[in-house]
């Protein structure tokens, strides 16, 4: 939403649309091969995956908080 509010020209809109389409197609690809990925990762891999994902989400959240604090103070 923030990026959409700052779009100036047709080139910017085209870049955002292409990025969104790439995200949709990559997600569709992962969903289509999810059964094979599940077999490949096994039970232990599936138990580890949420922990790794949580680590990435926590890092992104911390970055957002620190950027907000930095913007507020400086």
N, CA, C and O atoms as a MOPAC input file, in Angstrom:
PM7 MOZYME 1SCF
protein

 N      0.82500 1    -1.18800 1     0.00000 1
 C      0.00000 1     0.00000 1     0.00000 1
 C      0.86900 1     1.25100 1     0.00000 1
 O      0.55300 1     2.23600 1    -0.66800 1
 N      1.95700 1     1.20600 1     0.74800 1
 C      2.84600 1     2.36200 1     0.79000 1
 C      3.50100 1     2.56600 1    -0.55900 1
 O      3.59600 1     3.69200 1    -1.04600 1
 N      3.95400 1     1.47600 1    -1.16600 1
 C      4.57600 1     1.59300 1    -2.48900 1
 C      3.55300 1     2.10300 1    -3.50700 1
 O      3.88900 1     2.92700 1    -4.35800 1
 N      2.32900 1     1.62900 1    -3.43100 1
 C      1.29600 1     2.06600 1    -4.35700 1
 C      0.99500 1     3.54200 1    -4.24300 1
 O      0.65500 1     4.17900 1    -5.24000 1
 N      1.10900 1     4.10100 1    -3.05700 1
 C      0.85100 1     5.51900 1    -2.85900 1
 C      1.97300 1     6.37900 1    -3.41800 1
 O      1.76200 1     7.56200 1    -3.68600 1
 N      3.15700 1     5.81300 1    -3.60000 1
 C      4.30100 1     6.59700 1    -4.05100 1
 C      4.61800 1     6.40400 1    -5.53200 1
 O      5.62900 1     6.92000 1    -6.00900 1
 N      3.79400 1     5.68600 1    -6.26100 1
 C      4.06200 1     5.44100 1    -7.67700 1
 C      3.86400 1     6.72700 1    -8.47500 1
 O      2.86300 1     7.42400 1    -8.31200 1
 N      4.83400 1     7.03100 1    -9.34200 1
 C      4.78700 1     8.27600 1   -10.10200 1
 C      4.41300 1     8.06100 1   -11.57000 1
 O      3.57200 1     8.78100 1   -12.10900 1
 N      5.02300 1     7.09100 1   -12.20400 1
 C      4.79400 1     6.93200 1   -13.64300 1
 C      4.41000 1     5.52600 1   -14.01900 1
 O      4.26100 1     4.65400 1   -13.16200 1
 N      4.25000 1     5.31500 1   -15.30200 1
 C      3.85200 1     4.00800 1   -15.82400 1
 C      4.93100 1     2.97000 1   -15.58200 1
 O      4.62200 1     1.79700 1   -15.36900 1
 N      6.21300 1     3.38700 1   -15.61000 1
 C      7.30800 1     2.45000 1   -15.36600 1
 C      7.23200 1     1.90400 1   -13.93500 1
 O      7.41700 1     0.70500 1   -13.72500 1
 N      6.96600 1     2.75600 1   -12.96700 1
 C      6.85900 1     2.31300 1   -11.57900 1
 C      5.69700 1     1.33900 1   -11.39600 1
 O      5.82000 1     0.33500 1   -10.69600 1
 N      4.58700 1     1.64400 1   -12.02400 1
 C      3.41900 1     0.76200 1   -11.93500 1
 C      3.72900 1    -0.58300 1   -12.57500 1
 O      3.35600 1    -1.62700 1   -12.03900 1
 N      4.40300 1    -0.56700 1   -13.71100 1
 C      4.75900 1    -1.80400 1   -14.40400 1
 C      5.69300 1    -2.67000 1   -13.55600 1
 O      5.52900 1    -3.88900 1   -13.50000 1
 N      6.66800 1    -2.04600 1   -12.90000 1
 C      7.59600 1    -2.79100 1   -12.03900 1
 C      6.84300 1    -3.45100 1   -10.89000 1
 O      7.10400 1    -4.61100 1   -10.57200 1
 N      5.91900 1    -2.73800 1   -10.26600 1
 C      5.16200 1    -3.30100 1    -9.14600 1
 C      4.26700 1    -4.44100 1    -9.62400 1
 O      4.16200 1    -5.46500 1    -8.94800 1
 N      3.62700 1    -4.27900 1   -10.77100 1
 C      2.75600 1    -5.33700 1   -11.30200 1
 C      3.56500 1    -6.58100 1   -11.63300 1
 O      3.13500 1    -7.69500 1   -11.33600 1
 N      4.72900 1    -6.40400 1   -12.24300 1
 C      5.58400 1    -7.55500 1   -12.57500 1
 C      6.06000 1    -8.24400 1   -11.29800 1
 O      6.10300 1    -9.47300 1   -11.23900 1
 N      6.41900 1    -7.46700 1   -10.27600 1
 C      6.85400 1    -8.05500 1    -9.00600 1
 C      5.72000 1    -8.84100 1    -8.34600 1
 O      5.94400 1    -9.92800 1    -7.81400 1
 N      4.51300 1    -8.29600 1    -8.38000 1
 C      3.36800 1    -9.01000 1    -7.81000 1
 C      3.07300 1   -10.29400 1    -8.57500 1
 O      2.78400 1   -11.32700 1    -7.97000 1
 N      3.14300 1   -10.23400 1    -9.89400 1
 C      2.91300 1   -11.43900 1   -10.69900 1
 C      3.99000 1   -12.49500 1   -10.43700 1
 O      3.69100 1   -13.68800 1   -10.37800 1
 N      5.22700 1   -12.06100 1   -10.28300 1
 C      6.30100 1   -13.00600 1    -9.96900 1
 C      6.05300 1   -13.66900 1    -8.62000 1
 O      6.28700 1   -14.86800 1    -8.46200 1
 N      5.58400 1   -12.89800 1    -7.65300 1
 C      5.27900 1   -13.46800 1    -6.34100 1
 C      4.13100 1   -14.46800 1    -6.42100 1
 O      4.18500 1   -15.53100 1    -5.80300 1
 N      3.10400 1   -14.13200 1    -7.17200 1
 C      1.95200 1   -15.03500 1    -7.32500 1
 C      2.36400 1   -16.33500 1    -7.99900 1
 O      1.98200 1   -17.41700 1    -7.55100 1
 N      3.14800 1   -16.23400 1    -9.08100 1
 C      3.55100 1   -17.44100 1    -9.79700 1
 C      4.52000 1   -18.29100 1    -8.98400 1
 O      4.46100 1   -19.51900 1    -9.04500 1
 N      5.40700 1   -17.66000 1    -8.22700 1
 C      6.32200 1   -18.45500 1    -7.40500 1
 C      5.55900 1   -19.15600 1    -6.28500 1
 O      5.86000 1   -20.30400 1    -5.95800 1
 N      4.58200 1   -18.48500 1    -5.69900 1
 C      3.76400 1   -19.12100 1    -4.66400 1
 C      2.94200 1   -20.26600 1    -5.25300 1
 O      2.81700 1   -21.32500 1    -4.63700 1
 N      2.38900 1   -20.05700 1    -6.42800 1
 C      1.62800 1   -21.12600 1    -7.08300 1
 C      2.52700 1   -22.31800 1    -7.37900 1
 O      2.10800 1   -23.46500 1    -7.22400 1
 N      3.75600 1   -22.05600 1    -7.80300 1
 C      4.69100 1   -23.14800 1    -8.06200 1
 C      5.01500 1   -23.94200 1    -6.81600 1
 O      5.06900 1   -25.17100 1    -6.85100 1
 N      5.23100 1   -23.24400 1    -5.71600 1
 C      5.52000 1   -23.93400 1    -4.45000 1
 C      4.31600 1   -24.75800 1    -4.01000 1
 O      4.47300 1   -25.88900 1    -3.54900 1
 N      3.12000 1   -24.20200 1    -4.15000 1
 C      1.92200 1   -24.94700 1    -3.76300 1
 C      1.69900 1   -26.16700 1    -4.64600 1
 O      1.22200 1   -27.19800 1    -4.17100 1
 N      2.03900 1   -26.05900 1    -5.92600 1
 C      1.85100 1   -27.19800 1    -6.82100 1
 C      2.80700 1   -28.34700 1    -6.51000 1
 O      2.44700 1   -29.50900 1    -6.70400 1
 N      3.99700 1   -28.05400 1    -6.04100 1
 C      4.96800 1   -29.10500 1    -5.73400 1
 C      5.08800 1   -29.35600 1    -4.22700 1
 O      6.05100 1   -29.97400 1    -3.77200 1
 N      4.11100 1   -28.87700 1    -3.46100 1
 C      4.20200 1   -28.97900 1    -2.00100 1
 C      4.22500 1   -30.43000 1    -1.50700 1
 O      4.91600 1   -30.73200 1    -0.53300 1
 N      3.49700 1   -31.31600 1    -2.14900 1
 C      3.51800 1   -32.71700 1    -1.71100 1
 C      4.89800 1   -33.33300 1    -1.90000 1
 O      5.37800 1   -34.08000 1    -1.04700 1
 N      5.52600 1   -33.01700 1    -3.01900 1
 C      6.88400 1   -33.52800 1    -3.25200 1
 C      7.88100 1   -32.90000 1    -2.28800 1
 O      8.80000 1   -33.57200 1    -1.82000 1
 N      7.70500 1   -31.61700 1    -1.98700 1
 C      8.58100 1   -30.95400 1    -1.00800 1
 C      8.41900 1   -31.57500 1     0.38000 1
 O      9.39300 1   -31.74800 1     1.11300 1
 N      7.19300 1   -31.90200 1     0.72300 1
 C      6.93000 1   -32.53300 1     2.01900 1
 C      7.62300 1   -33.88300 1     2.10900 1
 O      8.21400 1   -34.20400 1     3.14000 1
 N      7.56100 1   -34.66900 1     1.05900 1
 C      8.24300 1   -35.96300 1     1.04900 1
 C      9.75500 1   -35.79200 1     1.09900 1
 O     10.45400 1   -36.56300 1     1.75700 1
 N     10.25300 1   -34.77800 1     0.40200 1
 C     11.69000 1   -34.52900 1     0.35300 1
 C     12.23000 1   -34.06700 1     1.71100 1
 O     13.30800 1   -34.49500 1     2.12500 1
 N     11.49500 1   -33.20600 1     2.39700 1
 C     11.95800 1   -32.65500 1     3.67300 1
 C     11.84100 1   -33.65900 1     4.81500 1
 O     12.66600 1   -33.66300 1     5.72800 1
 N     10.83900 1   -34.49000 1     4.76600 1
 C     10.65300 1   -35.46800 1     5.81700 1
 C     10.04600 1   -34.85200 1     7.07600 1
 O      9.77300 1   -33.65300 1     7.13000 1
 N      9.84100 1   -35.69800 1     8.08700 1
 C      9.17800 1   -35.25200 1     9.30800 1
 C     10.03500 1   -34.24300 1    10.07000 1
 O      9.52000 1   -33.23700 1    10.55800 1
 N     11.32500 1   -34.50300 1    10.17400 1
 C     12.19700 1   -33.59800 1    10.93200 1
 C     12.30800 1   -32.23700 1    10.23800 1
 O     12.31900 1   -31.20300 1    10.90600 1
 N     12.38900 1   -32.22900 1     8.92700 1
 C     12.44200 1   -30.96700 1     8.18700 1
 C     11.18700 1   -30.14300 1     8.37100 1
 O     11.24700 1   -28.91800 1     8.47800 1
 N     10.04000 1   -30.82100 1     8.40900 1
 C      8.77900 1   -30.12000 1     8.60900 1
 C      8.65900 1   -29.56500 1    10.02800 1
 O      7.96300 1   -28.57300 1    10.24400 1
 N      9.32500 1   -30.19000 1    10.99300 1
 C      9.31600 1   -29.66500 1    12.35800 1
 C     10.24300 1   -28.46500 1    12.50100 1
 O      9.99600 1   -27.59600 1    13.33800 1
 N     11.29000 1   -28.40200 1    11.71100 1
 C     12.26000 1   -27.30700 1    11.78500 1
 C     11.77000 1   -26.07900 1    11.02200 1
 O     12.05800 1   -24.95100 1    11.42200 1
 N     11.03700 1   -26.28200 1     9.93600 1
 C     10.62300 1   -25.19400 1     9.05400 1
 C      9.87700 1   -24.06100 1     9.76900 1
 O     10.19700 1   -22.90100 1     9.51300 1
 N      8.90400 1   -24.32400 1    10.64700 1
 C      8.23500 1   -23.20000 1    11.33200 1
 C      9.18300 1   -22.39600 1    12.23000 1
 O      8.99500 1   -21.19300 1    12.41300 1
 N     10.18000 1   -23.04900 1    12.77800 1
 C     11.13500 1   -22.33100 1    13.62600 1
 C     11.99200 1   -21.38600 1    12.80400 1
 O     12.25600 1   -20.25700 1    13.21700 1
 N     12.42500 1   -21.84800 1    11.64600 1
 C     13.21300 1   -20.98700 1    10.76100 1
 C     12.35800 1   -19.82800 1    10.24000 1
 O     12.82200 1   -18.69000 1    10.18000 1
 N     11.12900 1   -20.11600 1     9.87000 1
 C     10.22500 1   -19.07800 1     9.40300 1
 C      9.96500 1   -18.04800 1    10.50100 1
 O      9.94400 1   -16.84600 1    10.23400 1
 N      9.77000 1   -18.51200 1    11.71700 1
 C      9.57500 1   -17.60600 1    12.84600 1
 C     10.78200 1   -16.71700 1    13.08000 1
 O     10.63600 1   -15.54900 1    13.44100 1
 N     11.97500 1   -17.26300 1    12.87700 1
 C     13.18900 1   -16.47300 1    13.02100 1
 C     13.23100 1   -15.34900 1    11.99500 1
 O     13.57700 1   -14.21600 1    12.32900 1
 N     12.87900 1   -15.65700 1    10.74500 1
 C     12.85200 1   -14.62000 1     9.70700 1
 C     11.80300 1   -13.55100 1    10.01300 1
 O     12.07100 1   -12.36000 1     9.85800 1
 N     10.62300 1   -13.96300 1    10.44300 1
 C      9.56200 1   -12.99800 1    10.75300 1
 C      9.96700 1   -12.12500 1    11.93500 1
 O      9.68900 1   -10.92600 1    11.94100 1
 N     10.61500 1   -12.70800 1    12.92600 1
 C     11.09500 1   -11.92400 1    14.06800 1
 C     12.14900 1   -10.91700 1    13.64800 1
 O     12.15300 1    -9.78200 1    14.12500 1
 N     13.04100 1   -11.32400 1    12.75800 1
 C     14.07000 1   -10.39800 1    12.27900 1
 C     13.45000 1    -9.24000 1    11.50500 1
 O     13.87800 1    -8.09600 1    11.65800 1
 N     12.45500 1    -9.52000 1    10.68300 1
 C     11.78000 1    -8.45400 1     9.93900 1
 C     11.04900 1    -7.52500 1    10.90500 1
 O     11.09100 1    -6.30500 1    10.74400 1
 N     10.38100 1    -8.09000 1    11.90300 1
 C      9.68800 1    -7.26900 1    12.90000 1
 C     10.64500 1    -6.38700 1    13.67700 1
 O     10.35300 1    -5.21700 1    13.92200 1
 N     11.79200 1    -6.94000 1    14.06900 1
 C     12.78700 1    -6.14100 1    14.78500 1
 C     13.31100 1    -5.01600 1    13.91100 1
 O     13.51200 1    -3.90000 1    14.39000 1
 N     13.53300 1    -5.29500 1    12.63700 1
 C     13.99600 1    -4.25200 1    11.72000 1
 C     12.97400 1    -3.13800 1    11.59100 1
 O     13.34100 1    -1.96300 1    11.55700 1
 N     11.70500 1    -3.48400 1    11.52000 1
 C     10.65400 1    -2.47800 1    11.42000 1
 C     10.61400 1    -1.62200 1    12.68400 1
 O     10.49500 1    -0.40000 1    12.60200 1
 N     10.71300 1    -2.25900 1    13.85100 1
 C     10.70300 1    -1.51900 1    15.11200 1
 C     11.90100 1    -0.58900 1    15.19400 1
 O     11.74400 1     0.58200 1    15.53900 1
 N     13.09500 1    -1.08400 1    14.88400 1
 C     14.29000 1    -0.24500 1    14.96400 1
 C     14.25800 1     0.89400 1    13.94800 1
 O     14.73300 1     1.99300 1    14.23400 1
 N     13.70400 1     0.64000 1    12.76900 1
 C     13.58200 1     1.71800 1    11.78600 1
 C     12.60500 1     2.78100 1    12.27800 1
 O     12.82800 1     3.97400 1    12.07100 1
 N     11.53700 1     2.35800 1    12.92000 1
 C     10.57600 1     3.31400 1    13.48700 1
 C     11.18900 1     4.14400 1    14.59400 1
 O     10.97600 1     5.35500 1    14.65100 1
 N     11.94800 1     3.51300 1    15.47300 1
 C     12.61100 1     4.23800 1    16.54900 1
 C     13.63800 1     5.20500 1    15.98900 1
 O     13.73400 1     6.34500 1    16.44300 1
 N     14.40300 1     4.75800 1    15.00800 1
 C     15.41000 1     5.62300 1    14.38000 1
 C     14.74400 1     6.82700 1    13.71600 1
 O     15.22400 1     7.95300 1    13.84900 1
 N     13.63700 1     6.59500 1    12.99800 1
 C     12.91200 1     7.69000 1    12.36500 1
 C     12.31000 1     8.65300 1    13.36500 1
 O     12.21000 1     9.85000 1    13.09600 1
 N     11.90700 1     8.14000 1    14.52100 1
 C     11.30900 1     8.98500 1    15.55100 1
 C     12.36200 1     9.84200 1    16.24700 1
 O     12.11600 1    11.01000 1    16.54700 1
 N     13.52700 1     9.26500 1    16.50100 1
 C     14.55100 1     9.97000 1    17.26300 1
 C     15.43100 1    10.87300 1    16.40300 1
 O     15.92200 1    11.89100 1    16.89000 1
 N     15.63900 1    10.52600 1    15.15000 1
 C     16.58300 1    11.30200 1    14.33500 1
 C     15.92400 1    11.99400 1    13.23000 1
 O     16.58300 1    12.68800 1    12.45600 1

